[in-house]
């Protein structure tokens, strides 16, 4: 039992369960927007929210485990990633596959539960294709420098999936604009993060914007991507009829993204972790709190 617990702890560290904070808040925003359409309620059921969280974390865990498995040899040759559990020998490939299977089963059970308890078959029908798309990111950097945007679009499925899980009949422009915002937000900070691996990506023949365009141009692409994110969040505020609380949240996000893009400079990546982990975690949490507080502050929600 102790060995199994130790393996789970190593796996949880490998897939960075805590980093679910990046996409989960956006899924919750979509869930509360969709919940406005639930008759005589105006917000999601707690059980629905619990299942959204379960499916989000399990689906991300499947994708991250697959990424670590297929990239194990590449990670072993990269000084920055050589001490990850699989290349370092702390977690075997068979054990990683077993963890992936358990996460996949958990995800499937969560999707089926929406049908069982809420008579909503969409998560059950679309769960499999969603997992395949999520795992596909791990292969894209082998043939395209736009893999950052594939990753962004994969994570950005979370708000659309959450909306479908809560109230599929009301899926519309708001969910798609939220997906656009997440796509370019994730892609932008993934470009920043990839600047650390320019030398390794070049040696391995992998594709990334920093290795193909150079860090200076790539960082400008990241800035432009985050500009699109802010524009999309403003558009969401108009379309979803958000109020002052949401507007303040978007303003804070704008300042944070400006700081994030300012502290990372070509050739100096010492603050990448601050930009990637700390600032982006704050971005997602601030926006979610502002959006949900705005929605809950209006009696009956917005129409």
C-alpha positions in Angstrom: 0.0 0.0 0.0 2.8 2.4 0.9 4.5 1.8 -2.5 1.2 2.5 -4.3 0.7 5.8 -2.3 4.3 6.8 -3.1 3.7 6.1 -6.8 0.6 8.2 -6.7 2.4 11.1 -5.1 5.1 10.9 -7.7 2.6 10.8 -10.5 0.6 13.7 -9.0 3.8 15.8 -8.9 4.6 14.7 -12.5 1.3 15.9 -13.9 1.2 18.9 -11.7 -2.3 18.5 -10.4 -2.2 22.0 -8.9 -1.8 23.5 -12.3 -5.4 22.6 -13.0 -6.0 26.1 -11.7 -5.1 27.5 -15.1 -8.1 26.2 -17.0 -10.6 25.2 -14.2 -11.7 28.8 -13.4 -12.6 29.4 -17.0 -14.7 26.2 -16.9 -16.4 27.5 -13.8 -17.1 30.8 -15.5 -18.8 29.0 -18.4 -20.7 26.8 -15.9 -22.2 29.8 -14.1 -23.0 31.5 -17.4 -24.8 28.3 -18.6 -26.4 27.9 -15.2 -28.3 31.2 -15.7 -30.5 29.3 -18.1 -31.6 26.7 -15.6 -35.3 27.4 -15.0 -36.3 28.6 -11.6 -32.7 28.5 -10.4 -30.3 30.8 -12.3 -27.1 29.0 -11.4 -25.7 25.4 -11.7 -26.4 22.6 -9.3 -23.6 21.8 -6.9 -23.4 18.3 -8.2 -22.9 19.6 -11.7 -20.1 21.8 -10.5 -18.5 18.9 -8.7 -18.6 16.7 -11.8 -17.1 19.6 -13.9 -14.2 19.8 -11.6 -13.8 16.0 -11.5 -13.8 15.7 -15.3 -11.5 18.7 -15.7 -8.8 17.4 -13.4 -9.1 13.8 -14.7 -9.0 14.8 -18.4 -6.0 17.1 -17.8 -4.3 14.2 -15.9 -4.8 11.9 -18.9 -3.3 14.4 -21.3 -0.3 15.3 -19.0 0.5 11.7 -18.3 0.4 10.9 -22.0 2.7 13.8 -22.6 5.2 12.7 -20.1 5.2 9.1 -21.5 5.7 10.1 -25.2 8.3 12.7 -24.3 10.3 10.6 -21.8 13.4 10.2 -24.0 13.4 13.8 -25.1 13.0 14.9 -21.5 16.0 12.7 -20.5 18.2 14.7 -22.9 17.0 18.1 -21.8 18.8 19.3 -18.6 15.7 21.3 -17.5 13.5 18.2 -17.6 16.0 15.3 -17.0 14.8 15.0 -13.4 11.2 14.4 -14.2 10.0 11.2 -12.6 10.0 9.0 -15.8 13.4 9.9 -17.2 14.9 10.0 -13.7 13.6 6.5 -13.0 11.3 7.4 -10.1 8.2 6.2 -12.1 8.1 3.4 -14.6 6.4 3.6 -18.0 4.0 0.8 -17.1 3.0 2.5 -13.9 2.5 5.8 -15.8 0.2 3.9 -18.2 -1.7 2.5 -15.3 -2.2 6.0 -13.8 -3.3 7.2 -17.2 -5.9 4.4 -17.4 -7.2 5.2 -13.9 -7.5 8.9 -14.8 -9.3 8.0 -18.0 -11.8 5.8 -16.2 -12.4 8.5 -13.7 -13.1 11.0 -16.5 -15.4 8.5 -18.2 -17.4 7.9 -15.0 -17.7 11.7 -14.5 -19.0 12.1 -18.1 -21.5 9.2 -17.6 -22.7 10.8 -14.3 -24.0 13.8 -16.2 -26.3 11.4 -18.1 -27.2 9.3 -15.1 -28.0 12.2 -12.7 -28.9 15.1 -15.0 -30.2 13.4 -18.1 -27.5 15.1 -20.2 -25.8 12.7 -22.7 -23.4 15.2 -24.3 -20.5 14.7 -22.0 -20.8 11.0 -22.5 -20.9 11.3 -26.3 -18.0 13.8 -26.6 -15.8 12.7 -23.8 -13.7 10.2 -25.9 -13.0 12.6 -28.8 -12.1 15.3 -26.2 -9.5 13.1 -24.6 -8.0 12.3 -28.0 -7.7 15.9 -28.9 -6.1 16.7 -25.5 -3.5 14.0 -26.0 -2.8 15.1 -29.6 -0.9 18.1 -28.4 2.0 16.0 -27.3 2.6 15.0 -30.9 2.2 18.4 -32.6 5.5 19.9 -31.6 7.1 17.2 -33.8 5.8 18.8 -37.0 4.5 22.4 -36.5 5.7 25.5 -34.7 2.1 26.4 -34.0 1.8 23.7 -31.4 1.3 26.4 -28.7 -2.0 27.3 -30.3 -3.0 23.6 -30.5 -2.3 23.4 -26.7 -4.3 26.6 -26.2 -7.3 25.3 -28.2 -7.2 22.0 -26.3 -7.3 23.6 -22.9 -9.9 26.1 -24.2 -12.3 23.2 -24.7 -12.8 23.3 -21.0 -15.3 26.3 -21.0 -17.3 24.9 -24.0 -17.3 21.4 -22.4 -18.5 22.9 -19.0 -21.3 24.8 -20.8 -22.4 21.7 -22.6 -22.4 19.8 -19.3 -24.5 22.4 -17.5 -27.0 23.5 -20.1 -26.3 22.4 -23.7 -29.4 24.1 -25.2 -28.0 27.6 -24.4 -24.5 27.1 -26.0 -23.7 30.1 -28.1 -21.4 33.0 -28.8 -20.4 33.7 -25.2 -18.9 30.2 -24.8 -17.0 30.5 -28.1 -15.6 33.9 -27.2 -14.5 32.5 -23.9 -12.8 29.7 -25.8 -11.0 32.3 -28.0 -9.8 34.1 -24.9 -8.4 30.9 -23.3 -6.8 29.7 -26.5 -4.7 32.9 -27.0 -4.0 33.3 -23.3 -2.6 29.7 -23.0 -0.7 29.9 -26.3 0.9 33.2 -25.3 2.3 32.0 -22.0 3.3 28.7 -23.6 5.4 30.6 -26.1 7.1 32.5 -23.2 7.7 29.2 -21.4 9.1 27.5 -24.5 11.9 30.2 -24.7 13.7 28.2 -22.1 14.1 25.2 -24.4 15.3 26.9 -27.6 18.6 25.0 -27.7 17.1 21.7 -26.8 14.2 22.0 -29.3 16.7 22.9 -32.1 18.9 19.9 -31.3 15.9 17.6 -31.1 14.4 18.9 -34.3 11.2 19.9 -32.4 9.1 22.8 -33.5 8.3 25.8 -31.4 7.9 29.5 -32.2 11.0 30.5 -30.1 13.2 28.0 -31.8 11.9 28.8 -35.3 11.4 32.6 -35.1 14.0 33.4 -32.4 13.1 34.6 -28.9 12.5 38.3 -29.8 9.9 37.7 -32.4 8.3 34.9 -30.4 7.9 37.1 -27.4 6.1 39.7 -29.6 3.8 36.9 -30.8 3.0 36.1 -27.1 2.2 39.8 -26.5 -0.1 39.9 -29.5 -1.8 36.7 -28.3 -2.5 38.2 -24.9 -3.8 41.3 -26.6 -6.3 39.1 -28.3 -7.2 37.6 -25.0 -8.0 41.0 -23.5 -10.1 41.9 -26.5 -12.0 38.7 -26.2 -12.7 39.2 -22.5 -14.0 42.7 -23.2 -16.3 41.2 -26.0 -17.5 38.6 -23.5 -18.4 41.3 -21.0 -20.6 43.0 -23.6 -22.2 39.8 -25.0 -22.8 38.3 -21.6 -24.0 41.6 -20.1 -21.4 41.6 -17.3 -21.2 44.5 -14.9 -18.6 46.6 -13.0 -17.2 43.7 -11.0 -16.3 41.8 -14.1 -14.8 44.9 -15.7 -12.5 45.5 -12.7 -11.4 41.8 -13.0 -10.6 42.3 -16.6 -8.6 45.4 -15.8 -6.6 43.5 -13.2 -6.0 40.7 -15.7 -4.7 43.3 -18.3 -2.2 44.7 -15.8 -1.0 41.2 -14.8 -0.5 40.2 -18.5 1.4 43.4 -19.2 3.7 42.6 -16.2 4.0 39.0 -17.4 5.2 40.0 -20.8 7.5 42.7 -19.5 9.5 40.6 -17.0 10.7 38.0 -19.6 13.3 39.3 -22.0 15.2 37.6 -24.9 18.2 35.8 -23.3 17.0 36.3 -19.7 14.5 33.6 -18.7 15.2 33.7 -15.0 11.6 35.0 -14.3 9.8 32.6 -16.6 8.5 30.5 -13.7 7.2 33.7 -12.0 5.4 34.6 -15.3 4.2 31.1 -16.0 3.1 29.7 -12.7 2.5 32.6 -10.3 1.1 35.4 -12.5 -1.1 33.1 -14.7 -2.5 31.4 -11.7 -3.5 34.7 -10.3 -5.0 35.7 -13.7 -7.3 32.8 -13.9 -8.4 33.0 -10.3 -9.0 36.8 -10.3 -11.1 36.6 -13.5 -13.2 33.7 -12.3 -13.9 35.3 -8.9 -14.8 38.6 -10.7 -17.1 36.9 -13.3 -18.9 34.6 -10.8 -19.3 37.4 -8.2 -20.7 39.6 -11.0 -23.2 36.9 -12.0 -24.2 36.1 -8.5 -24.7 39.8 -7.5 -27.5 40.2 -10.0 -30.9 38.9 -8.9 -31.8 35.9 -11.0 -28.6 36.3 -13.1 -28.5 37.8 -16.6 -30.8 36.6 -19.4 
